[in-house]
Amino acid sequence: MHSETKSIFDKLMSLKREGIFKGEIETGVETLESHSKDVSVFKVVPGFVVFPQDTEDVQLILKEATQLVAEGAEPVSITARAGGTCMSGGSLTEGVVINMTRHMNSVSYDTSLKRATAQMGAMFKVIADTISIDGAIFGSYPSSKDMCGIAGMIGNNASGEKSVRLGATIDNVLGLEVVLADGSVIHTGVLETQKDEKAEHLKSELKKIKTSISSDFKKALGRVPKAASGYRLERIPEMGAVDLTPIFVGAQGTLGIITKAVLKCTPAPEYTRLLVVSVEDLERLPFILQTVMSLNPEGVETFDKNTFVRAKNFLVEETTMCQKFFSEKTELVVLAQFSEATQADTDTMARKCKEILEKSPGSPLKVAYIDDEVLHDSIWKIRRSSFSAMRDWNPEGTRAVPCIEDIIVPVDRFGEFVPGLVALLKKHNISYGFHGHIGDGSLRIVPVFDFREERSILAKKIIDFTREGIQLVKSLEGNMSADHSDGIIRTPFIREFYGEKIYNAFVEVKNLFDPVGILNKGKKVRGSEELIATYLDK
């Protein structure tokens, strides 16, 4: 345990003995090990893990950590964690992990307002089950929905297969309770019932920062419908009232520790119809996607031939049923799902899309209209298991590395994007699979690296490949992260992606909210390539 971590540990233990701090403070090997990994390729063992009982406990942790810095101690790194499904290493730290899942996990639902209120220890599945009684869903609906926590979804600005209509998490969070670095609490959005002097100061300063980079930021962000890299300054108006909610969404706990959120809930689609488009020529993707998107689909997803082959190892029945969609020439399939007010209207829209696609110039596109429920569920199960297929079924000694798995580009640039990406993978001699929310332009590229190589060599290969992938995305007006945020793996590339002026604005945001530097150190700003090498789980 580092000295700065031991200082806060000793202080909290003293408060625990006095009955002031109510939660648990644990240093057992099993606890530390279980909090040292997520779904990334990193391992970072924390100094200790705290299970707070309430918001007051969280306040105590941050207040005492800030006070220790004022007394001359080095800043400790404090981060929050829930389901541990982050692919970027966002919640990993050598300092203090705050885990709210043990005590701070309540969920309530207001049927009249169609809003759920959840503490940040709540797992998304519990929220989904609670609101499903009213036929509702939470719009961002990620593939990891059965395992992830709402805290991670907010921290990363996650989204999923419903995002083409319902948006990302940032579009579905109505208000937050947040503990700031000094231990004070602010409320945002619908939870902000009265003016708070500290919150008003933050709003004023954020406006100034946003104004200083406004036109530059819009261009650098990319011509894409969603992003999770950096801080969401595009959501801060330069004039008028400011809601602080968006600045915390996607911030990975670097600006404050969220303890509670109010979530917008949406009626679940009642009627659906699925088309499966088998794609042999990747250059036709822009036409396919633009056609589908013009007809207001409910979801547009994809997975490629390499993912499908790996899925055969554990989804035998499902892949056997879906083999018909994969000929020897098929590169990938596009899943286009429609939903309208009635089944008849839904089917009409699906048939219209099928007709347009099949009559397109060039060789006939293969478009399957799915009216078999078992087949429908099988193809969706393969898609939702795509990352597991790439993560768990690789040759011995190799591992899938989420590094550019979260990139996003404009749909109209896919004719350049996918061939360019495949060429990059071949250049580096990397096997791969891809899947993703392709209707938004988001593609999950999952490269597989040889972990038998020496640490420094492996780290350099990962870093070089990641840099070139991000440069390709930038050249096509895309963004380096759509849903998974930056964490350990992408933070080192933020400065070169956004440029010095915008990166410095991000540093200003960080310093505004966390002047003592205790919140999730090394994420969003001040990360380094050296940390990638240091923390690789070899």
Sequence and secondary structure as in RCSB ss.txt:
>XXXX:A:sequence
MHSETKSIFDKLMSLKREGIFKGEIETGVETLESHSKDVSVFKVVPGFVVFPQDTEDVQLILKEATQLVAEGAEP
VSITARAGGTCMSGGSLTEGVVINMTRHMNSVSYDTSLKRATAQMGAMFKVIADTISIDGAIFGSYPSSKDMCGI
AGMIGNNASGEKSVRLGATIDNVLGLEVVLADGSVIHTGVLETQKDEKAEHLKSELKKIKTSISSDFKKALGRVP
KAASGYRLERIPEMGAVDLTPIFVGAQGTLGIITKAVLKCTPAPEYTRLLVVSVEDLERLPFILQTVMSLNPEGV
ETFDKNTFVRAKNFLVEETTMCQKFFSEKTELVVLAQFSEATQADTDTMARKCKEILEKSPGSPLKVAYIDDEVL
HDSIWKIRRSSFSAMRDWNPEGTRAVPCIEDIIVPVDRFGEFVPGLVALLKKHNISYGFHGHIGDGSLRIVPVFD
FREERSILAKKIIDFTREGIQLVKSLEGNMSADHSDGIIRTPFIREFYGEKIYNAFVEVKNLFDPVGILNKGKKV
RGSEELIATYLDK
>XXXX:A:secstr
  HHHHHHHHHHHHHHHTTS  SEEE  HHHHHHTSB SSSBB   SEEEE SSHHHHHHHHHHHHHHHHTT   
  EEEESS   SS TT  SSEEEE TTTS  EEEETTTTEEEEETT BHHHHHHHHHTTTEEETT  TTTTT BH
HHHHHHT   TTHHHH  GGGTEEEEEEE TTS EEE GGG  S  HHHHHHHHHHHHHHHHHHHHHHHHH SSS
   SS  GGGS SSS   SHHHHTTSTTSS EEEEEEEEEEE  S  EEEEEEES GGGHHHHHHHHHTT  SEE
EEEEHHHHHHHTTT HHHHHHHGGG  TT  EEEEEEE  SSHHHHHHHHHHHHHHHHTSSSS  EEEEE  HHH
HHHHHHHHHTHHHHHHHSS TTEEE  SSTTEE  GGGHHHHHHHHHHHHHHTT EEEEEE GGGTEEEEEEEEE
TTS HHHHHHHHHHHHHHHHHHHHHTT BS SSS  HHHHGGGHHHHH HHHHHHHHHHHHHH TT  BSTTSSS
S  HHHHHHHB  
